[in-house]
Amino acid sequence: QVQLVESGGGWVQPGGSLRLSCTASGNIDSLNTMGWHRQIPGKQRALVARITSDGDAFYVHDVQGRFTISRDNAKNMVFLQMNLLEPEDTGVYYCAAVERGIWSAWGAGTQVTVSS
């Protein structure tokens, strides 16, 4: 079983930046795709970005050009650099990993608040 722990959330003004980090532990040998999801108030949790172990990244349209996902396989970590943050980005951000084809490992989440 994989355990995921996020860090780096907080409050920032519109236009600002935050960097989220996620550390994986446990049965990580089978990990390939990892990613970040977010739950915006009043909406369901949804994918933001994902990255394979080879570094192939995908972003949803709303964050393209503003967010960058990366990973350090040696340290079992994945990151989300968030720039030009907007109030609409406010929500709880979850690190997740795909196991056996599904998003099955989740962190507890970290709050991101963008407001003036």
Residue, then its C-alpha position, 0 to 999 in steps of 0.5 A: q500500500v502507498q502512503l502520500v503526504e502533501s505539503g506546501g498549501g496556504w494563502v496567496q493573493p491573486g497572481g501569486s505562486l505556491r509550490l505543492s510537494c508530495t512524498a510517497s512511501g510504502n509499496i512504491d515500486s509499482l508507481n507509474t502515474m502520479g498526479w494532483h487533483r483538487q476539490i473546489p467548493g461546491k464541486q467534485r474532486a477533479l484532476v488538475a495534472r498528472i505525470t508518468s515516471d518517464g516525465d510525460a505530463f498532462y494538464v487540464h485546460d484551466v491550468q495550462g500555462r500556469f501550473t507545472i507538474s514534476r517529479d523526483n523519482a529518486k526521492n519518491m516525490v511529486f511537485l506542483q508549481m502553481n503560478l498566476l493563481e486565481p481565486e477560482d483555484t481555491g480548494v483542497y489539493y490532493c496528491a494521488a497515485v495510480e495503482r493497477g489502472i485506477w487512482s487508488a492512493w490519496g493524500a489527506g489534502t492541502q488547502v490552497t486559498v487565493s484571495s485578496 
